[in-house]
């Protein structure tokens, strides 16, 4: 039973330490789970399981914890943070609590209702106190500073040469000396990453969980977003915050099993890719645009087993459709798969070839894809049987889909999957268990995020090239709600009609953006058509073209766009006091149009045209 109380004891120690010296806390995830379940504690059963001496000691420890909880409960009442609805039985229970001659609460007068209430209030109190240990901004800045201190030099070289993280990883990992140097320090580096997230991982999660009222996108389905584009460019005009995983934690199996050159490649590639998000993660905005969080499954064995179990259940359904037969257990599936020890035998048993998927970019028949998969670096080291490969593929992919769905629900977010293969497995997962998926993901947001990703790869590639400074400016200008409303117009109707029709919602988003741009162009045309003259010059068209600066007009500095006026036409430039009020109004109107939410997006689309 001692393990059940470890979390609360650790919290108490941390809070005491914080009063003396602020530092990152360390805690046991297992203890936290036990703490949350303590509301089910039954003292009578505990007494029957322990000897009298152990019972006496544990009773004393329990009473100490209970007194602390009651004290916190009392403080929260005094602070006005607790309200009790009229007629609840707990009010009578609270009034029954008595204080003994020694000034301490008489435990015998505290019934189960009050104890449960005190436990819940203490959990909330301790959660808030933990958040005070480190802000999300502090955690993110510390993380990125560590990565930059180790890889900043290589990142600058990469940017200077116009390389992608993939290019940098390939170039550096080809040199045996460089490979040895990187892998020599790899274990120590990963140890620091592990310790860092063990200390502050849950605090970071709590901060993101408690970001209520904003839209969060939770990335999954791959180690990290694609190296050749910024996921925030595509989804950051709709989501407030995008949660990315720590790729070093997700790549532990690679660092443990792959050859040195491949270890070095992923090590370098991940670091370069992470640093591409530094400006967005550390931007001075109220709501973070990017947040790096650790996967609990990478730190906690029980979490991995939990997702593995969920994956087994869904892999039975997937295998049933693949082979056209029912499997009662995962053991039965594996026994069946063991018999398919050749590609020919495996193909003979496949009922639905469309459910065989290793990579959406692979072409060829099922036979060639099975052969290719068995020879790939991802499977060659572990699997040599086609049947086991098919069963393991279903298990692995479904486990990943379940982890993403659960993580999204915990963080109150929407799944974001960039990899087409992973997206297909998530779509199958939702097909197999649509009710639970709809409940967890929030279909409206999922359709919009997916639609933006698809458009960025096809008709609207500029969506994948929105610079970080534009994403930051959109938030500082308060433009998110208007853009979000524009993108989501008509999506609810599509989702209600057919939740699986992502193609139609994608087309609707395309239409929404086009209509907004057409309206924006019309506004610009109307401004250009206003033939307001000053000194014989057409001011309206100049303002629309950007050659007459509103900022210049406000400061009283010369406002003529010298670059577009021939030298022989130059006169003394007019000052602010000389500009009629109508011209000032036009300048302000032009500024509003160009700095409108749609105008900001239109500007990006034109630059990337």
TIMARGU-92352 format. One record per residue: y, x, z of N, C-alpha, C, CB in turn. Coordinates in steps of 0.2 Angstrom, whole numbers, plus 5000, padded with zeros to 4 digits. Glycine has a CB too. Example, Ala and Ser with C-alpha at 12.3 -4.5 7.8 and 13.67 -1.06 7.14 Angstrom:
497250665039497850625039498450665039497850575045;498950645035499550685036500050645039499750705029;
end
This chain:
499450045000500050005000500650045000500049955006;500650115002501250155003501550154996501050225005;501150164990501450174984501950114982500950174979;501750054985502149994983502950004986501849934987;503050044991503650044994504050114992503650045001;503750154988504050214986504650204982503550254981;504750154978505350144974505950134979505350094969;505850094984506450074988506650134993506250014992;506150174995506250224999506650274995505650255002;506450284989506850334984507550314983506450344978;507650244982508350224981508750234987508250144980;508450224993508850234999509050315000508450215006;508550354998508750424998509250444993508050464997;509250414987509750434982510450404984509550394976;510450344987511050324989511450364995511050254991;510950394999511250435004511550505001510750455009;511150524996511350594993511950584989510750614988;512050524986512650514982513250514986512650444979;513250494993513850494997514050564998513650455004;513550614998513750685000513850714993513150715003;513450704988513550744982513250694976513250804982;513750684971513450644965512950684961514050624961;512450654960511950684956511450634952511550734960;511150654947510650614944510050604948510450644937;509850534949509250524953508650534949509250454955;508050544953507450544950507050494954507050614952;506550464950506150404952505550394949506550344952;505050364952504450354949504450284945503850354954;504250284939504250214935503650174938504050234928;503150204940502550164943502750134950501950214945;503150174954503450144960503950084959503850194964;504250094953504750034952504349974950505150054946;503849984946503449924945503149894951502849944940;502849934956502649914962503149874966502349964966;503749904966504249874970504449804967504949914969;504449794961504649724958504049674960504749734951;503449704961502949654962502849644970502349674960;503249674974503149664981503349594984503649714985;503649554980503749484982503149454983504149454977;502549474980501949444981501549474987501549454975;501849514991501549544997501349495002502049605000;500749505004500449465009500249505015499849425006;500649495021500449535027499749525030501049525032;499549455029498849445032498349475028498749365032;498349475022497849515018497849595019497949505011;498449615020498549685022498249705028499349705022;498349665033498049675040497249675039498249625044;496949635035496249635035495949695031496049575031;496449735027496149795023496249855027496549795017;496649855032496849915036496549915043497649925036;496549975046496349985053496949965057496050055054;496849955063497349935068497849985068497049925075;497750055068498250105069498650105062497850175070;498350105057498650105050499150045050498150105044;498849985052499249925052499849925056498849865054;499849955062500449965066500950005063500249995073;500750065059501250105056501550075050500850175054;501150035046501350005040501849945042500849985036;501649915048502049855050502749885052501749815056;502749935055503449965057503849985051503350025062;503450015046503850035040504049975036503350075035;503649925036503849855033504449825036503249805033;504449825043505049795047505649835045504849795054;505649905045506249945043506549925036506050015043;506049915031506249895025506549825025505749895020;506249775029506549715029507249705033506049665033;507249745038507949745041508449775036507949795048;508349825032508849845028508949795023508549915024;508449755020508649705015509049645019507949675013;508849635025509249575028509949605029508949565035;510049665030510749695031511149685025510749765034;510849705019511149705013511249625011510649735007;510849585013510949515011511549485015510249475014;511549505021512149485025512849515022512049515033;512849575020513449605017513649575011513249685016;513149555007513249515001513549445002512649514996;513349415007513549345009514349355011513149315015;514449405015515149425018515649435012515149475023;515349475007515749495001515849434996515449544997;515549374998515649314993515249324987516349304992;514749364987514349374980513749324980514149444980;513549284985513049244985513249174986512449264990;513049124982513149054983512549014983513649024977;512448964987511848924988511948854986511548934995;511548834982511648764979511548714985511248754973;511948664985511848614991511148584990512348564990;510848574996510148544997509548594997510148494991;509648654995509148704995508848715002509348764992;508148725002507848735009508048795012507148725008;508248845008508348915010508948915015508548965005;509448865015509948855019509748845026510448805017;509248805027508948785034508648855036508448735033;508248885032507948945034508449005036507448975028;508949005033509449055035509749045042510049065030;509848975043510148955049509648965055510348885049;509048975054508548985059508449055061507848965056;508749105057508749175059509149195065508949225053;508749225070509149245076509149315077508749215082;509649335082509749405083509449415090510449435082;509049475092508849485098509349515103508249525098;509149525109509649555114509849625112509249565121;509449665108509649735106510049735100508949775104;510249675098510749665092510349675085511249725092;509749675085509349685079509049615078508749735080;508949595071508649535069507949525072508649525061;507849465075507149445077506749435071507149385082;506349475069505949475063505549405063505449535062;505249385069504849325069505249265067504649315076;505949265067506349205065506449205058506949205069;506249255054506349265047505749235043506549335045;505849185040505249155036505249185029505349075036;504749165025504549185019505149175014503949155016;505449115014506049105010506649155010506349035011;506749175017507349225018507049295016507549215025;506449305017506249375015506249385008505549385018;506049335004506049334997506749334994505649274994;507149304997507849304995508149374996508249244999;508049405002508249465004508049524999508149485011;507349514997507049564993507449554986506349544992;507549494983507849484977508549514977507849414975;508949494982509649524983509649594983510049484989;509249624987509149694988509049734981508649724993;508549704977508449734971509049734966507849694967;509449674966510049674962510549724965510349604962;510649734971511049774974510949844973511049764982;510249864973510049934972510149954964509349944974;510049904960510149914953510849924951509949844949;511349894955512049904953512249974956512449854957;511949994962512050054965511750114960511750064972;511250104957510950154953511350164947510250134951;511650114944512150114939512750164940512350044936;512950164947513450204949513350274949513750184956;512650294949512450364949512750394943511750374949;512750364937512950394931513050334926512350444928;513650344922513850294917513450304911514550294916;513350254907512950264900513350324896512950204896;514050324897514350374893514250444895515150354894;514150454902514050514905513350534903514050514913;512850494903512150504901512150534893511650454902;512450494889512450504882512850574881512850454878;513350584884513750644883513350704885514450644886;513050704891512650754893512050774888512350734900;511750714886511150724881511350764875510850654879;511950734872512150764866512450834867512650724862;512750854872512950914874512450964874513350914880;511850944877511250984877510951004870510750954882;510950954866510650964859511151004856510550894856;511850994856512251034852512351104855512951004853;512251114861512251184864511651224861512251184871;511151194859510551224857510451234849509851194859;510751184846510751174839511451174835510351114837;511951174839512651164835512751214830513151174840;512551274831512651324825512251304819512351394828;511651284820511251264814511551204810510551254816;511851164815512051094812512751114808512251044818;513151154810513751174806513551204800514151224810;513051254800512751284793512551224789512151334795;512151174791511851124787512451084784511451074792;512951064788513551024785513851074780513951004790;513951134781514351174777514051184770514451244780;513351184770512951194764512751124761512351234765;512951074764512851004761512050984761513051004754;511751014766511051004767510950934771510651054771;510350904770510150854775509750884780509750794771;509550844786509150874791508450894788509050814796;508250854783507550874780507650944777507350824775;508150954773508251014770508351074775508951014765;508651064780508751114785508051134788509251094791;507651074790507051094793506551124788506751024795;506551114782506151144777506351214776506151114770;507051234776507251294775507151344781508051294773;507251324787507151364792506351374794507451334798;505951324793505251324795504851364790504951254795;505151384784504851424779504751504781505151414772;505251514785505251584788504851594794506051604789;504351634793503851644799504151664806503251694797;504651714805505051734811505451684814505451794809;505751644810506151584813505651534816506551554807;505151524813504651474815504351494822504051464810;504251564823503951584829504551584834503751664828;505151594833505651594837505751524840506351614834;505751474836505851404838505251374842505951354831;504651384839504051364843503951394850503451364839;504251464850504151494857504451464862504351564856;505051434861505451394866505351324866506151414865;504951294862504851224861504551194867504351214855;504151224871503851194877504351184882503251234879;504751234883505251234888505851184886505651304889;505951184880506451134878506251064879506651134870;505651044877505350974879505250964886504650974875;505151014890505151004897505750984900504851074901;506351014897507050994900507150914898507551034897;506950904891507050834889506650784893506850824882;506050804895505650754899505950744906504950784900;506150804909506450794916507150754916506650864919;507550764910508150734910508050654910508550754903;507550634906507450564905507050534911507050544899;506650574914506350554921506950544926505850604923;507450584926507950574930508450514929508450634931;508650504923509150454921508950404916509750494918;508250404914508050364909508150284911507350374907;507950274917507950204919508650174920507550194925;509050224922509750204923510150184916510150264927;509950224911510150214905509950144902509950274900;509350134903509050064901509350014905508250064903;509550014911509849964915510549954912509949984923;510950004911511549994908511549954901511950064906;511049974897511049934891510749864892510549974886;510349854896510049784898510649744900509549794903;511049774904511649734907512249724903511849764914;512149744896512749734892512649664889512749794886;512849614892512749544890513249524885512749504896;513049484881513549454876513649484870514149444880;513349544869513449584863512849584859513749654864;512849604853512249604849512049674848512349574842;511349684850511049754850510549754845510849774857;510449814842509949824837509549874840510249844830;508849864840508349914843507949944838507949874848;508050004836507750044831506950054833508050104829;506550044828505850064829505450064822505550004833;504850074823504450084817504350154814504650044812;504750204817504750274815504950314820505150284808;504850384819505050434824505850424826504850504822;506250414820506950414821507150384814507250484822;507850364813508050344807508050394801508750314808;508050374795507950414790508450474790508050374783;508350534788508750584788509350584783508350654788;509250554778509750554772510250494773509350554766;510250454778510750404779510850394786510550344775;511450354787511550334794511450264795512350354796;510950244800510750174801511350134803510150174806;511850164807512450134809512850104803512850174814;512850144798513250124792513050054789513250174786;512350044789512049984787512149924792511349994785;511949934798511949884803512549884808511249894807;512949934808513449934813514049894811513650004813;514049864805514549814804514349744807514749804797;513749734809513549674812513349684820512949644808;512949734821512749744828513349784832512149784829;513349764838513849804843513549874844514049764849;512949874846512649934848511949944845512549934856;511750004843511150014840510750064845511150044833;510250044847509850084852509350124848509450044857;509350194848508950244845508450274850509350294841;507850294848507450324853507550404853506650314851;507250434858507250504858506750534853507250534865;506850564848506350584843505850634846506550604837;506150674850505750724853505150704858506150774858;505350644861504750614865504250584861505050564870;504550554855504050514851503650564847504450474846;503850624846503450674842502950724846503950714838;502850704852502350744857501750754853502250714863;501450704850500750714847500850764841500550654844;501450774838501550814832501550894835502150804828;501950894840502050964843501450984847502650964849;500950944848500350964852499750974847500150904856;499850954840499250954836499450984829498950884835;500050984827500151014820500251084820500850974818;500151114814500251194814501051214815500151214806;501151274817501751294819502351284814501751374820;502251294808502751274803502951204803502551304796;502451154804502651084804502951064811502051044803;502751104816503151094823503851114822502751134828;503951164819504651194818505051144814504651264815;504751124809505051074804505351014808504651054798;504850984811505050924815505550934820504450884818;505450994824505951014829506651014826505751074832;506751054821507451064818507651004815507351124813;507250964811507450904808507750854813506850874804;507350844819507550794824508250814827507050794829;508350874828508950904831509550884826508950974833;509450904820509950894815510150824814509850924808;509650784814509750714813510050674819509050674812;509850694825510250674831510950684831509850704838;511150754829511850774830512250734825511850844828;511950704820512350664815512650594818511850644809;512350584824512550524828512950534834511950484830;513150594835513550614841514250584841513650694841;514550584835515250554835515250474837515550564829;514750444835514650374836514450354843514150334831;513950404846513650394852514250404858513050434853;514650454856515150484861515850454860515150554861;515950404855516550384854516850344860516550334848;517550354860517950324866518050244864518550354867;517550204865517550134864517250094870517250114857;517450034871517250004877516449994876517549934877;516249964871515449954870515250014865515349884867;514750044867514450104863514150084857513850144867;514250114851514050104845513350124844514450134839;513150184847512450214847512350234854512450274842;511650214856511450244862510750264861511450184868;510650324864509950354864509550334870509950434863;509050304870508650294876507950314875508650214877;507550334880506850354880506450294880506750404886;505850304876505350254876504950264883504850264870;504850204886504450204893503750234891504450134896;503550214885502850224883502750304883502650194877;503250344881503250414881503250444888503850434877;503450414893503450434899502950414904504150424902;502650354903502250314907501650294904502650254910;501050324907500450304904500250234904499850344909;500450194909500250124910500650084904500550094916;501250104902501550074897501150084890502250104896;500950144889500550164883499950114883500350234883;499650114888498950074889499149994887498650084895;499749974890499949904889500049894881500549894893;500349934878500549924871499849934867501049964868;499449974869498749984866498349924866498450044869;498349894872498049834873498249774868498049804880;498949764868499249714863499049734856499949714864;499049794854498849814848498149804846498949894847;497749804851497049794850496949714848496549804856;497249674851497249604850497449584843497649564855;498049614841498249594834497849634829499049624834;497549694830497149724825496549684824497049794828;496349644828495749604827495949554822495449574834;496549524823496749474818496849504811497349434820;497149564811497249594804496649614801497749654806;496149644805495549664802495149604800495149704807;495249544803494849484801495149464794495049434806;495749474793496049454786495849504781496749444786;495849564783495649624779494949614776495749684782;494449604781493749604779493449534778493349644785;493849484780493649414779493049394784493349404772;493149414790492649404795492949404802492049444795;492749364807492949364813492649424818492849294817;493149454822492849504827493049474834493249574825;492549474838492649454845492949504850492049424848;492849564848493149614852493349674848492649634858;493749724851493849784847493249824847494449824851;492849824852492249864851491749844845491849854858;491749774844491449754839491749774832491349674839;492349774832492749804826492549874824493449794826;492549914830492449984829491649994827492550024835;491249954830490549964828490449944820490049914832;490849894818490749874811491049934807491149814810;491649964809492050014805491550074805492650034809;491150094810490750154810490250154804490450164816;490050094802489550084797489850094790489250014797;490550094789490950104783491050174782491550064782;490550224782490750294782490850324775490150324785;490850284770491050304763491550264761490450314759;491950284756492450244753492150184749492950284748;491650194746491250144742491050084747490650174739;490750104753490550054758491150014760490150084763;491750054762492250014764492549964759492850074766;492649994753492949944748492449884747492949984741;491849894747491349834747491449784752490649864747;491749804758491849754763492549724763491649784770;492949754760493649724760493749664756494149774757;494049614759494049544757494749534754493949494762;495349564757496049554755496349624754496449514760;496349644748496549714747497349724748496449734740;497749664748498449674750498549694757498749604748;498049684761498149704768497949774770497649664773;497849814764497749884765498349914763497149914760;498649944768499349974767499450044771499949924769;499550094768499650164772500350184771499250214769;500650164765501350184763501550144757501450264761;502150104758502350064752502450104746502950024754;502550164746502750204740502150234737503150264742;501550224740500950244737500750194731500350254742;500450224726500250184720499450194719500650194714;499150164715498450164714498050114717498250234716;497450114716496950064719496850084726496350054714;496450044729496250054736495850114737495849994739;495450134732494950194733495450254733494550194727;495950254729496350314728496750324734496750314722;496950264737497450264743497050284749497750194744;496450264750495950284755495850364755495350244755;495750384749495550454748496250494750495350474741;496750474748497450504749497550504757498050474745;497450454760497550444767497150494771497450374770;496550494769496050544773496250614772495350534770;496650634767496850704766497550714769496750714759;497850664771498550674773498550704780498950604774;499150744782499150774788499150734794499850824788;499350664793499350624799498650604801499750564797;498150604796497550574798496950634798497350524793;497050684794496550734792496250764798496850784787;496750774803496550814809496150764814497150834813;496150704813495850654818495250614815496350614821;495350594809494850544806494550564800495250474805;493950554799493550574792493150514790493150634793;493250454793492850394791493350344788492450364796;493250314782493650264779493650204783493350244772;493050184786493050124790493450134797492350104792;493350194800493750204806494550214804493550264809;494650234799495350244796495750174796495450284790;495350124793495650064792495750024799495150014787;495250034803495350004810495850034814494650004813;495850104813496350134817497150124815496250214817;497150114808497850104805498050034808497750104797;497649984808497849924811498049924818497249874810;497649964822497749974829498450004830497250004833;498550064827499150104828499750064825499150164824;499750034820500349994817500549934821500249974810;499949894824500149844828500349854835499449794828;500149914837500349934844501149954843499950004846;501349984838502050004837502449944836502150044830;502249894832502549824832502649794838502249784827;502149794842502149764849502649794853501549754852;502649864853503149904857503849884855502949974857;503949884849504649864847504849794849504749874839;504449744848504649684850504749674858504049634848;504249704862504349704869505049744871503749734873;505149804868505749834870506349794868505749904866;506349764862506949724860507049664865506749694853;506549634868506649584872506849614879505949544873;506649664881506849694887507649714887506449754889;507849734881508549754881508949704878508549814876;508649644877509049584874509349604867509549564879;508849634863509149654856508649624851509149724856;508849644845508549624838508149694835509049594833;507549684833507249744830507549764824506449724829;507649834823507849864817507349914814508549904818;507049894809506549944806506749964799505849904805;506850034798507050064792506550074787507450124793;505950094790505350114786505050044783504850154790;504950044776504649984773503949964775504649994765;503550024776502850014778502849974785502450074778;503250004790503249974796503549904796503750024801;504049894792504249824791503749774789504849824787;503349794785502749754782502249734788502449784776;502149784792501649774798502049724803501449834801;502649734804503049694808503049614806503749714810;503149614799503049544796502349514797503249554788;501849554796501149534797501149514805500649584795;501349554809501349534816501649464818501649594820;502249454815502549394816502149334812503249394813;501849354807501449304804500849284808501149324797;500549334812499949324816500149284823499649384818;500749294825501049274831501749244831500949324837;501849204826502549184824502949154830502549134818;502649114834503049084839503249134844502549034843;502849184846503049234851503549274848502449274854;503549294842503949334838504649304838503749354831;504649244836505349204835505649204842505249134833;505249194847505549184854505849254856505049164859;505549304854505749374857506349404852505149424857;506349394846506749434842507449394840506449444835;507449334840508049294838508149304831508749324842;507949254827507849254820508449264816507449194817;509049234818509649234815509849314814510149194819;509849344820510149414820509649464816510149444827;508949444816508449484813508549484805507749464815;508649414803508749404796509449444793508849334794;509949444797510549474795510449554795511149454799;510149584800510049654800509649674795509749674807;509049634793508649654788508949644781507949614788;509349594780509649584774510149644773510049524774;510549664778511049724777510649784775511449734783;510049804778509649854776509449854769509049864781;509249794767508949794760509549794755508649724759;510049764756510649774752510849844751511249734754;510849884757511049954757510649994752511149984764;510049974751509550014747509649994739508850014749;509949934738509949904731510649894729509549844731;510849834729511449814725512149844729511549734725;512049854735512649874739512549934743512949814744;512449994739512250054742512850084747512150104737;513450054745514050074749513950054757514650054747;513550004758513449984765513050044769512949924765;512750084765512350144769512850204769511750164765;513450194767513850254767514550244771514050274760;514550194776515150184779515250234784515150114783;515850274784515950334788515950314796516550374786;515750354800515850344808516550324810515650404812;517050354807517750334809517950264807518250384806;517650244802517750174800517450124805517550154792;516850134806516450094811516850094818515750124812;517050154820517450154826518150114826517650224828;518450124820519050084819518950014818519450114812;518449994816518249914815518249884822517649904812;517949924827517949904834518549904837517449944838;518949954836519649964839520149914837519950034838;520049894830520449844828520249764829520449844820;519649764833519449694835519149654829519949664839;518849694824518649654818517949634818518849704812;517549654823516849644823516649564822516549664829;517049524826516849454826516949424819517249414831;517549434816517649404809517149434804518349424807;516949494804516449524800515749494801516449594800;515649484807514949454809514949384807514849464817;515449344808515449274806515449274798516149244808;515749314795515749314787515049324785516149364784;514649374788514049394786513549344787513849464789;513549304793513049264795513149184793513149254803;513649174788513849114786513249084782514449114781;512949024784512348994780511649024782512449004773;511649074786510949104788510549054792511049174791;510849024797510548974801510148924798510948944806;510448894792510148844788509448874785510548814783;509548934783508948964779508348984784509149034776;508549004790508049024795507748954798508449054801;508148904799507848844801507348814796508348794803;507548824789507148794784506448834783507548794777;506548904783505948944782506049014786505748954775;505849024792505949084796505749144792505649074803;505249144788504949204785505249224778504249194783;505749184776506149194769506649244770506349124766;506549304771507049354772507349374765506749424774;507049354760507349364753507949324752506849364747;507849254754508449214753509049224758508149134754;508849244764509449264768509749324766509149274775;509449374763509749434760510149414754509149484757;509949364750510349344744511049304747510049294740;510949274753511549234756512049284758511249194761;511749334761512249394764512649424758511849444768;512249434753512549464747513149414744512049474741;512949354744513449304742514049304746513149234741;513949304753514449304758514949364757514149304765;514649424756515149484755515549474749514649544755;515149454743515549444737516049394737515049424731;515949344740516449284741517049314745516149224744;516949354750517449384754517849434751517149414761;517549474746517849524742518349484737517349574739;518049434734518449394729519049364732517949344726;518949344738519549314741520049364743519349274748;519849424745520249484747520649504741519849544750;520249504735520649524729521149474727520049534723;521049414728521449364726522149374731521149294728;522049384737522549404741523049464739522349414749;522649514737523049574734523449554728522549624733;523049514723523449494717524049454719522949454713;523949404724524549364726525149414728524349314731;524949464732525449504734525849544728525249554739;525349564724525649604718526049564714525049634714;525949494714526349454709527049434712525949384708;527149454718527749444721528249494719527749444729;528649474714529149524711529749534715529249504704;529649554721530249574725530549644723530049574732;531149644721531449704718531949734723531849684712;531949804723532449834727532649894723532149854734;533249904722533549964718533149964711533350034721;533049904709532849894702532049914701533149944697;531749914707531049934707530549874710530850004711;529949874707529549814709529149844716528949804704;529349814721529149834728528449804729529549814733;528249744727527649714728527049754726527649644725;527049774720526449814717526449884721526549824710;526949914723526949974726526649974733527650004727;526749914736526449904743525749894743526849844746;525549854738524849844737524449904735524649794731;524749954731524450014729524450064735524850044723;524850054740524850094745525350154745524250134746;525850144740526350194739526950184743526550204732;527050124746527550114751527250104758527950044749;527350144762526950144769527350104774526850214771;526950064777527250014782527450064788526749964784;527050114790527150154795527850194794526650204796;527950214788528650244786529150194787528550274779;529050134785529650084786529850074793529450014783;529250074798529350064805529750124808528750054808;529650184806529950234809530650254806529550304808;530850214800531450234797531550294793531950244802;530950324791530850374787530950354780530250424788;531050394775531050374768530350344766531150434763;530350284762529850244761529550244753529950174763;529950284749529750284742529150324741530350314738;528650294737528050334735528250384729527550284732;528450444731528650494727528150514721528850554730;527450504723526950524719526950484712526350524722;527150424713527150384707527750374703526850314709;528350404705528950404702529150464698529550384707;529250454692529450514688530050554691529550494680;530050614690530550654694531250644691530450734692;531350624685531950604682532250544684531950614675;531850504688532050434690532250434697531450384689;532150494701532250494708532950484710532050564711;533050444715533750434717533650444725534050364716;534250444728534150454736533750394738534950444739;533250414742532750364745533150324750532150404748;532950254750533350214754533050214761533250134752;533450204766533150204773533050134776533750234778;532750134782532450064784533050014785532250074791;533650034786534149994787534449954781534850024790;534249994775534449964768533949914766534450024764;533349914769532749874766532949794768532149894768;532949754764533049684765532449654770533149634759;532549604774532049574778531449554774532349514782;531549524768531049494764530549554762531249464758;530849614761530449674759529949694765530849734756;530349694771529949714777529349664778530449714783;529449594777528949544778528349564773529249474776;528549584767528049594762527649654764528349604755;527949704767527649764769527149744774528149814771;527349704779526949684785526349644782527349644790;526449604777525949564774525449604771526149504769;525649654767525149704764524749734769525549744759;525049764774524649794779524149754782525149824785;524349694784523849644787523249634782524149574788;523349624775522849614770522349674770523149604764;522649734770522249794769521849814775522649854767;522149794781521849814787521449754790522349834792;521349704786520949644789520249674789521049584784;519849634793519149654793518749664786518749604797;518949614782518649614775518949674771518649544771;519649684772519949734769519649804770520649724770;519449814776519249874778518549884775519149874786;518149834774517449844771517649854763517049784772;518049814761518249824754518449894752518749774752;518849924756519049994755518450044755519550014761;518050034759517450074759517050064753516950064765;516950004751516549984745516850014739516449914744;517550014738517850044733517850124732518650034733;517850154738517750224739517050254737517950254746;516550204738515850224736515650194729515450204742;516050164726515950134719515750184714516450094717;
end
